[in-house]
């Protein structure tokens, strides 16, 4: 693990009323360090810091190898700034609750115990289909939009997390129930982006009911009742979003 030592810290007040804090650290080790390893010693962009009663946010990070150190010693510079006269630095958590129409064959079925690969066991519940034909039901969902301001558009983290569910508990939701559906990034300053992240919580962890069919494509049915009615005999859960991701690694401030 590299050593991290604070070398100097400066605090200044700008003409527009904002404050700036610059911290310079020495990062060293007994072996050569890479640029990525040195940057990993810094907090995430947007992290807050209070010095002398001044609330600031980390806006940029830079690293430079110290000459003749064989890359064993680096300087790590952190630049913080406040927005004393500008209310643009904030974190917003906006929620929208709605019901999504989906096809179902059973009512009252619970989410599967294995959310990533539910398997082929029947889901239980009460049959509501007609001869293996699904009916439409409303599934409660909640969409969360998180707004951050940061020094870059966070494109890499956004791309890696798209279409994946949470691999750990996220904002109170259990593992696997939250899906990252996308983000928008808008440049609002020379080195500032407004980034909005969108997540969706689903009561069934985004699993959907699927009927098992015969070789000819027809649903497998129960033995018809005296009036000729029959229902799908085997209904299983399927997970269209099997991959998970650690949303905590995206650098999102909540």
N, C-alpha and C positions, 0 to 999 in steps of 0.2 A: 504494500500500500504506500503510495507516495506521501512524502511529508509536505504539509501545507502551513506556511508561516506568513502572517501579515507583515508586510514591509513598511507600508505607509498608507495613510488615509487622509483625504482632503475633503472639506465641506465648503461649498460656495453658494452664494445667493445670486441669482441672475436678475437682470433688469426687469424681466417680465413677472417677477415675483416667485418663480419656481426655484427650487433648490437642487443642487447636484452633489452627489457623493461619488468620489472615485477611490477605489481600494486596489492596491497592488500587492499581490502575494508572490512569494517564492515557492515553487513546487519543485521538489528534488527527490532523487532516489539513487540507489547504488548502481542501477542499470539505466540504460537509455530509455527515455519516455517518448511516447508518440504524442502528436498534436491532440488526437482524440482523447487519450488518457488524461492529458492535462485539462482539457475542457470539461471532462467528466467530474472534475473536482469542484466546479462552480455550481451554484444553485440554478434552478430552471429560470429561464427568462420570465419576467413578470413577478418574481419572488419579491416580497416586501421586506423592508429594513428600516428601522427607526434609529436615528442617530441624533442626539441632542434635541429630542422632541420633534424631529422632522421625519415624516413618513415618506418613504421613497420606494420606487420599484425598479428592479433590475432591467435595464434596457439593452445593454450590449456586453459581450464578453470577448476578450481577445487574449491570445497566448503567443509568446515569443521565446524561442530557445536562447539561453544566455551564451554568448560567444565563448568558444573554447571549452565548453562544459561537456562536449560529446553528447549533447541532448539529455544529460542527466539533471540539468537544472533549467528551469523555465520561469519566466514572469507571467503571472496570470492577472489581468486587469479587468475589474468589474466596474461598470458605470451605472449608477443609479440616478434617477431623476424623479422629482415630484411634479404634480400639476396643481399647484396651490391656487391658481386663478383659472383652471380649466377642469371641468368635471368629467372629462372624457376617460380618465383612468378609473374604471370600476369593473366589477364582475357582476353580470346579470344572469340570474337563473329563472327563465320563464318556462311555464308548464302549460301544456294544452291537453286536456283529457277528451277523448272521443271514443266512439265505437266503430270498429272496422267490420264490414260484412265479409264473412268467410263461409265456405261450404262445410257442413258437418253431417255426420251420420249418427252420432250419439250425443245425447245431452247429459250433463252431469259428470262427464269424464274428467279426471284430474290430470295435471301435467305429468309426463312420465318421470320415473326416477332417474333415468339416464337421459340427460338433455341433449348430449352430443350425438348419440347413436341409440335411439329409443328401442330398437329391436322389433321383433315380430309378434309380441304378445298382444292379445286383444286388449283394447283400452278400457273395456267395461262401459258403464253408463247405460242410459235408456235409449233404445233405438228410436230414431225420429225420421229415418230415411224411408223412401217409398220404393220398394223393389230394387234396392241398391242404388237409387238415385239420391244424391245429397240434397239437403235443404239449406237455406241460407240462415245464418245466425249472426248476431252481433257480439263481437269480442271486445271487452274494455281494453283500451290502450292509453298510455300517457306519453306524450312527446315532450322532452326537455331540451330547451335551447340554452346553451351556455355562451355568453359573450365575454371574450377577453380582449385586451389590448396588449400587443407584444411587438417586438422589433422585427419579426419576420412572419411569413405566412404559414409556417408550420406544415408545409406541403408534404414532407416525407412521412411524418407521423400520421397525418390524415390519410394518406394513401395506404399505409400499412394497416390501419385500423378499419378501413371501410368494409362494411358488410360482415363485421364480426361481433360476437357477443362478449360480454364481460367475463374475464377469466377469474376475477375476484369480486367480492362484494363491492358495489359501486353506488355511492350516494344513498345507502340504505337498501338497495335492491340486492337480492340473493345472486349468487353466481349463475350466469347464463341467461338471465331474464332481460338484459338490456342490450339492444342492438344499436351500433353506431351506423347511422344512415347517411352521413355526409357533413360537409362544412362549407362555409363561404368565407372568403378573406378579401377585405377591401382596404386598400392603402389609404390612410387618412393623414399621413405626415411623411416627412423625409425618411424617417426610420421607425414608422409606427403603422401597424395593421390592426384593423378591427376584425377579429376572427369569431365566427359563430359556429358552434358545434351542435349537431342535432343527434339526440339519442331517443330511442323508443323502447318503453317498457311494455311487455305483453304478458298477460296472465298465464299463458301456456308456454312461456319462454320461446315463442315464435314457432313452436311445433304445430303441425297441421294434421288433421285426420285424413287418412287414405284408406280406401277399401281394397281388399285383396281380390284379384280377378282370376278367372279361369284362363286357360290357354287361348280361348277364343275372344278374350277381352271382356267377357261379361262378369259382373260382380258375383262372387260366391254368395249364395242366399241360404237362409234358413229354410226348413221344411215349411211349405205353405200351410197357412191355417185353413179352416173349413171354408172361409170366404175367399180363399185364393191369395190373401195378402202374405208377403214375405219381406224380410229385411236382410241387409248385409250380414253375413254370418261371421266375418272376420274384418275388424277395423283396427288399424295400427296407427301409431304416431310416426311422422316423418319430420326430420329437422332440415329445412332448406339452408340453414346457416350454421353448419357444424363447427366452423373455426371460431376460436376465441382469442381475445387480445387483452393485454394489461392496459386498460385505459389510464391508469395512474402514471404510465410512462410517457404520456403524450405531452406533458408540460402544461396541462390545463389547470388554471387557477380557479378554485371553487370556494 
